[in-house]
Amino acid sequence: MSKAYVIGHVTLTNPEKFMADYGSKVEDTIKAFGGKFLARGGEVSYQEGEPLGEIHVIVEFPDRAAAIAWEESEQYQAILAGRTDNSVGGILIMDGV
């Protein structure tokens, strides 16, 4: 089985609420499913195309089943509105090589 990656590009619309309701809580939900941040925030240099957001994350999970289980979990669903209500952008799950 190959690893799976959750990749997110978001722009905050309410940074304080985002951090309080989502940003400060999401890592514990990720760890519970064997995931870990590979990149979170940091400086970004665009080489081509338009910017995708102001915050970028890459999370590695042991496999696609773990990534989906995390996304569908009660723990994550309980904080999800903290992201969706306070940011715009996209999150995707991608299989590794």
Solvent accessible surface area in square Angstrom, and as a share of the most:
residue,aa,sasa,rsa
1,M,210,0.94
2,S,46,0.29
3,K,98,0.41
4,A,0,0.00
5,Y,45,0.17
6,V,4,0.02
7,I,32,0.16
8,G,1,0.01
9,H,46,0.21
10,V,8,0.05
11,T,49,0.28
12,L,30,0.15
13,T,86,0.50
14,N,56,0.29
15,P,64,0.40
16,E,130,0.58
17,K,97,0.41
18,F,13,0.06
19,M,99,0.44
20,A,56,0.43
21,D,44,0.23
22,Y,19,0.07
23,G,6,0.05
24,S,79,0.51
25,K,95,0.40
26,V,8,0.05
27,E,64,0.29
28,D,103,0.54
29,T,12,0.07
30,I,3,0.01
31,K,124,0.52
32,A,66,0.51
33,F,53,0.22
34,G,49,0.47
35,G,5,0.05
36,K,112,0.48
37,F,42,0.18
38,L,93,0.46
39,A,43,0.33
40,R,103,0.37
41,G,33,0.31
42,G,68,0.66
43,E,171,0.77
44,V,69,0.39
45,S,84,0.55
46,Y,85,0.32
47,Q,153,0.68
48,E,155,0.69
49,G,66,0.63
50,E,142,0.64
51,P,87,0.55
52,L,112,0.56
53,G,16,0.15
54,E,102,0.46
55,I,42,0.22
56,H,26,0.12
57,V,28,0.16
58,I,65,0.33
59,V,3,0.01
60,E,21,0.10
61,F,1,0.01
62,P,64,0.40
63,D,25,0.13
64,R,97,0.35
65,A,71,0.55
66,A,19,0.14
67,A,0,0.00
68,I,59,0.30
69,A,41,0.32
70,W,8,0.03
71,E,70,0.31
72,E,120,0.54
73,S,13,0.08
74,E,155,0.69
75,Q,88,0.39
76,Y,5,0.02
77,Q,87,0.39
78,A,85,0.66
79,I,20,0.10
80,L,39,0.19
81,A,56,0.43
82,G,6,0.06
83,R,33,0.12
84,T,72,0.42
85,D,106,0.55
86,N,10,0.05
87,S,9,0.06
88,V,92,0.53
89,G,53,0.51
90,G,40,0.38
91,I,55,0.28
92,L,83,0.41
93,I,38,0.19
94,M,98,0.44
95,D,69,0.36
96,G,19,0.18
97,V,195,1.12
